[in-house]
Amino acid sequence: MATEETSLLQGNNNDAGRRAPSNDEQQGSSIFAAAMNFANSIVGAGCIGLGSAIARSGGLAAIFAIIFLAILTKFSFDLVIELSIETGGSYEQLGSYTYGTGGRILVMISKFLFAYGCMVAYIKIVKDNFPSAMLDMTGWALWEPNHANWVTICLSAMVMLPLSLLRDMTPLERVSIVKFATLLAMLCTIFYLYPANHISSVDQQHGMWVDHWFVVQPGIVAGLGTLVFTFVAQHTVNLVFDSLRPNLQNMVHWKVVSTWSVILAATFSSAIGLAIYVTFWDRSSSNIFVLYAPSLPLSITKLLLSCMIMLTYPMPFLSCRELLILSIPQQSAAAGGAEQPWWLLEPKQLIPPLHVLLTVCLWASSAILAVLVPSLADVLDLTGCVAGTAIAFVLPAMFSFKLHGYNHLAAFILLVGGTIGLVGTVQSLRKLIQDV
C-alpha cells in the first residue's frame, strides 16, 4: 500500500509538464491556498497569550525561542507527512502501523488532550472579553465582573452548545475567513491603541531597556508551553496535505506549503505578542484587553474576538467527541462482532440520545474548567507542555525511529520536545497551583 502510494505520487510529479492535467488533478487546493489554510489553522489562542509568555521569558529570549520552535515544528510537520506517505494513512494510522494499538492510543490521547485544552482556552477567552465589552458599551450591572462566570456559562450554552450538537462542521466551513478578519482587526486595534497605552516611563529608567530585552526571566520554562501551543497543528497536518491537488501531493510541494505556513503563522502571532509586550512590558497579561483603557474600538474588537472564538469552539469539540467515540470498543458490543452496535449510526456517530448526552457532558466539563481556571496562560502553558509537545515532537520522533532507525533530526526533535514536555509540565503545574 505504501509503495503504491509513493509510486503514484512520484509518477504524478515526473509526468508534470508533459501532459495536460486531468479533471481529478485539477481538483483540490493549490500550494498557495493550502499554505493559507494551514497558516490559519496554526494561528489560534496561542497568539493571544504570546504577549504574556514574552513578558515571562524576556524579549530576545522569547524571540529566539519562537524562531527556534517555529523551525522545529516545520521539520515535525514534514516528518509526519513523510511517514504518513510511507504508511499510507492518517496520524492515528501511523501510530497503529508503527506501534500497533499502543501507538494509536497514544496519538488519540494526545490529540484529545490538546483539543480539550483548546476548548477550555476558547471559553476562557470569551469569559475574559465578552462581559467586559458589554459592560463598557452598556454599563448594565448584568455584565459586571462578579457575574462573569454565569454570563460565560449561559452564553456558551446558548451559542457553543447548539453548534457543538452539529454532527459535522460543514455549516461552519467559512469560519476561517471570519477568524482571519477578526485577528487582523485585533492586530490593527492593538497598533491603534499603542500611543495612548504605551508605558513610556520604563524607557527613561536606568537599565530597564536592557532588563526588558536581554535578561532571561525565570518564567521562560513554563512560558515555553504557550510558545509550543502557538505552533502545534499536527492534528490537522494530514487533512491539509490531503486537500492538495493529487499532482501536488508529494514532499517537494508539501515542504513549500509547510515553510510558508509556518512563516505566515510565526509572523502574525509574533506581531500580536510583541505589540502587547512593547506596550505594557512586564505587565503584559494573557487577558490582553484588560490592560487597555475602555474605548469603543476596544469593545468592538473584544466582541468580534468572542464571536470568532464561539464559532471556532465546535472544531476542537468535534475532534474530542469523535476520539471518545472511536475509543469505545465497537465490535464487542455487536452480536458476534459482525453487526454494527445498536448505539452507532456510523463509525463516528452515536444515536441521537447518546449524541446529545455526550455533547452536553463534554461541553459542561470544559465550561466549568474554563470559569475556574485562574488565567488563559495557565491553560496554554499546561496544554502546550503536556499534549503539544507529545503531538508535535515526541510521537513523530518515536515513529521515525521505528520506521527508519536512529537519525539525528528525530533524536533532536525528541530531545527538545521531551525536555520541554517534562520540565515545562512541572513548572506549569506549579504555576497553576500558585495561581489557584
Buried (B, 14 or more C-beta within 10 A) or exposed (E): EBEEBBEEBEEBBEEBEEEEBEEEBEEBBEBEBBBBBBBBBBBBBBBBBBBBBBBBBBBBBBBEBBEEBBBBBBBBBBBBBBBBBBBBBBBBBBBBBBBEEEBBBBBBBBBBBBBBBBBBBBBBBBBBBBBBBBBBBEEEEEBEEEBBBEBBBEBBBEBBBEBBBBBEBEEBEEBBEBBBEBBEBBBEBBEEBBEEBBEEEBEEEEEBEEBBBEEEBEBBBBBBBBBBBBBBBBBBBBBBBBBBBBBBBBBEBBBBBBBBBBBBBBEBBBBBBBBBBBBBBBBBBBBBBEBBEEBEEBBBBBBBBBBBBBBBBBBBBBBBBBBBBEEEEBEEBBEEEEEBBEBBEEEBBBEEEBBEEBBBEBBBEBBBBBBEBBBBBBBBBBBBBBBBBBBBBBBBBBBBBBBEEEEEBBEBBBEBBBBBBEBBBEBBBEBBEEEE
